[in-house]
Amino acid sequence: MELLSKLTRASVRNVEAGCCGIAGTYGMQKKNYEASMKIGEGLAEALKAAGADETLTECGACKMQIEHLTGRPAMHPVKLLAKAYGLM
């Protein structure tokens, strides 16, 4: 986070709100969908409350779940660097 802040001049903060609930393929199984959504509720609420312009995660599965839970895009931290340096 410190490196991202220095290299992009963005205000980067750790929401630390727990698991997104997808746990690999666990949350993708129909039988686990409701449990997965319930597990991720706290993170979704924290992300919405944070009001950030961007949500970052290094995990592709978490990215999908965050987007599903919040209706907002999430990206890999390296993409933030690419945007900051005009590469995207």
C-alpha positions as CSV (number, residue, x, y, z in Angstrom):
1,M,0.0,0.0,0.0
2,E,2.8,2.4,0.8
3,L,4.5,1.7,-2.6
4,L,1.2,2.2,-4.4
5,S,0.7,5.5,-2.6
6,K,4.2,6.7,-3.4
7,L,4.2,5.6,-7.1
8,T,0.7,6.7,-7.9
9,R,0.2,9.6,-5.5
10,A,-3.2,7.9,-4.7
11,S,-4.6,7.8,-1.2
12,V,-4.5,4.0,-0.6
13,R,-6.1,2.5,2.5
14,N,-6.7,-1.0,3.7
15,V,-10.4,-1.6,4.4
16,E,-9.7,-4.8,6.4
17,A,-13.3,-6.0,6.5
18,G,-12.8,-9.7,6.1
19,C,-13.4,-12.3,3.4
20,C,-15.3,-11.7,0.2
21,G,-16.9,-15.1,0.7
22,I,-16.1,-16.8,-2.6
23,A,-13.2,-19.0,-1.4
24,G,-12.1,-20.3,-4.8
25,T,-14.9,-22.3,-6.3
26,Y,-16.9,-22.6,-3.1
27,G,-19.0,-19.5,-3.7
28,M,-19.5,-20.4,-7.4
29,Q,-21.4,-23.6,-6.5
30,K,-25.2,-23.1,-6.4
31,K,-25.5,-24.9,-3.1
32,N,-23.1,-22.4,-1.5
33,Y,-24.3,-19.2,-3.1
34,E,-26.3,-17.8,-0.2
35,A,-23.6,-18.6,2.3
36,S,-21.0,-17.0,0.1
37,M,-23.0,-13.8,-0.2
38,K,-23.6,-13.7,3.6
39,I,-19.9,-14.1,4.3
40,G,-19.1,-11.3,1.9
41,E,-21.7,-8.8,3.3
42,G,-19.3,-7.2,5.7
43,L,-16.7,-6.5,3.1
44,A,-19.3,-5.2,0.6
45,E,-20.7,-2.8,3.2
46,A,-17.3,-1.6,4.2
47,L,-16.3,-1.0,0.5
48,K,-19.5,0.9,-0.1
49,A,-19.0,3.0,3.0
50,A,-15.4,3.8,2.1
51,G,-16.6,5.7,-1.0
52,A,-13.3,5.0,-2.8
53,D,-12.9,5.7,-6.5
54,E,-11.2,2.4,-7.0
55,T,-11.3,-1.0,-5.3
56,L,-8.1,-3.1,-5.5
57,T,-7.5,-6.8,-5.1
58,E,-4.8,-9.1,-6.3
59,C,-7.1,-12.1,-6.4
60,G,-9.2,-12.7,-9.6
61,A,-11.9,-14.7,-7.7
62,C,-12.2,-11.9,-5.1
63,K,-12.5,-9.4,-7.9
64,M,-15.5,-11.2,-9.4
65,Q,-17.1,-11.5,-5.9
66,I,-16.5,-7.8,-5.0
67,E,-18.0,-6.7,-8.3
68,H,-21.0,-9.0,-7.8
69,L,-21.5,-7.8,-4.2
70,T,-21.0,-4.1,-4.8
71,G,-22.0,-3.6,-8.4
72,R,-18.7,-1.6,-8.8
73,P,-15.6,-2.5,-10.6
74,A,-12.5,-3.8,-8.9
75,M,-9.0,-4.0,-10.3
76,H,-5.6,-5.6,-9.7
77,P,-3.1,-3.2,-8.0
78,V,-0.8,-3.4,-11.0
79,K,-3.5,-1.8,-13.1
80,L,-3.5,1.2,-10.8
81,L,0.2,1.6,-11.5
82,A,-0.4,1.2,-15.2
83,K,-3.1,3.9,-15.1
84,A,-0.9,6.2,-13.1
85,Y,1.9,5.9,-15.7
86,G,-0.5,6.4,-18.7
87,L,-0.2,2.8,-19.8
88,M,-3.9,2.1,-19.7
